[in-house]
Amino acid sequence: MKQDERSTLLYERAKKRIPGGVNSPVRACRSVGRNPLFIDRAQGSRMTDADGNEFIDFVGSWGPLILGHRHPAVIAAIEKALERGVSFGAPVDLEVELAEMVVEAVPSVEMVRMVNSGTEATMSAIRAARAFTKRDLLVKFDGCYHGHADTLLVAAGSGIATLNIAGSPGVPEDTIRQTVSLPYNDTEAFNRFMAEQGGRVAAVIVEPVAGNMGLVPPHPAFLEALREQASKNGSVLIFDEVMTGFRLSYGGAQALYNVTPDMSCFGKIVGGGMPVGAYGGKKEIMEQIAPEGPVYQAGTLSGNPLAMAAGIATLKELQKPGFYETLEECSARLSDGVLRLAEQLGMPLAVNRVGSMMSFFFTDQPVNNFEDAKTSNLERFAEYYNRMLKKGIYLPPSQFEALFVSAAHETADVDLFLAAAEDALSRFS
Ligand SMILES: *Cc1c(COP(=O)(O)O)cnc(C)c1O
């Protein structure tokens, strides 16, 4: 790695005018004890920083770039949309097309509303669920992140875990009094809670595969219990598929685990790298949204034509035969390789993977929930992170984030990752 002179200068300037120098906290790289790298450009699996250092990118803009950077079909679609105009504040054909594609991909979604971020999607879904049930209480799970809306900033995983703030100042106690956070994957605790309070629960929201405490797969029985109890108690089950949607399969985690929620939230991939979120579900719930119904939710730039075009082009690529199989092969090669390295070195490492999302936890115990994830040795993670970066491997700068494999990663990229990891991990023993 060359000097990071330009990044350092930009960071110094940024810190004076942008809180912490960044527009989203985890980017600041504080938990790995270094300054953020400013990115100049990227192509395929490669990203180049402001000083000309090149990296193989395993962050993929935190999930959206399942096709890698600057996929030709996505760039062409954006350019074509650009010729027509940047924004109209009036309906366009592309919104209808993307809505139809989402509904077709995810059968539990009968109607869908486009918004501008995952945060907006979950926030709006909860409003709809509360209106629908005429109840207020919300159940979430420790370590699951659903964006930064007030009601959801309780035991909310990654960014907050990394920064060590419990919840957030500025969130009124009264707001989160209506939010209950239960342990992830603890079917018994959930069933017990619902037996006592289920009749008051408006919505149960979950990351069907958790990605924001590091990657934690669900116990299938856990997801099934959510479905069963929500149905029994008249609560709305919301799958937050902002990260998993169109990533774990074309139908998301719900198709993979065959559990059907009442509502789903999307973001990241559905916008193809542009700022997009979407929420949808059963018709009778979605018909409450204004102007069809009384539940207010709006957005000046929602359904933006450039964003819709990028989303449509991305989804079309995902529909191609063998897309997910190839992605799975590449992802398995990576996680199998790391597992083998850890075994060879006799090193405690919990390797969690579902499809093209994975995390390597520096702990000697299996990671099934946030408590387990927190047993990780964060100093070790930081050392590993920095060693990998020096070798040209760009990873999420937190133990509590998942890394992403994209279709732009080739076998050679994975092999470079494994060679770097061998060096990084062997220095611990
Ligand atoms: C990223 C993410 C969000 C928030 O989306 P933003 O676009 O960052 O607001 C919500 N839920 C999950 C599961 C996410 O991974």
The ligand as a MOL file (V3000), in Angstrom:
LIG
                    3D

  0  0  0     0  0            999 V3000
M  V30 BEGIN CTAB
M  V30 COUNTS 15 15 0 0 0
M  V30 BEGIN ATOM
M  V30 1 C -28.7230 -1.1030 5.6010 0
M  V30 2 C -29.8940 -1.5750 6.3670 0
M  V30 3 C -30.9410 -0.7190 6.7450 0
M  V30 4 C -30.8650 0.7640 6.5480 0
M  V30 5 O -30.8210 1.1430 5.2270 0
M  V30 6 P -30.2900 2.6320 4.8630 0
M  V30 7 O -30.4580 2.7030 3.3930 0
M  V30 8 O -28.8750 2.6870 5.3370 0
M  V30 9 O -31.1510 3.5890 5.6090 0
M  V30 10 C -32.0550 -1.2670 7.3310 0
M  V30 11 N -32.1280 -2.5900 7.5790 0
M  V30 12 C -31.1570 -3.4340 7.2510 0
M  V30 13 C -31.3130 -4.8880 7.5210 0
M  V30 14 C -29.9880 -2.9590 6.6580 0
M  V30 15 O -28.9990 -3.8200 6.3740 0
M  V30 END ATOM
M  V30 BEGIN BOND
M  V30 1 1 1 2
M  V30 2 1 2 3
M  V30 3 2 2 14
M  V30 4 1 3 4
M  V30 5 2 3 10
M  V30 6 1 4 5
M  V30 7 1 5 6
M  V30 8 2 6 7
M  V30 9 1 6 8
M  V30 10 1 6 9
M  V30 11 1 10 11
M  V30 12 2 11 12
M  V30 13 1 12 13
M  V30 14 1 12 14
M  V30 15 1 14 15
M  V30 END BOND
M  V30 END CTAB
M  END
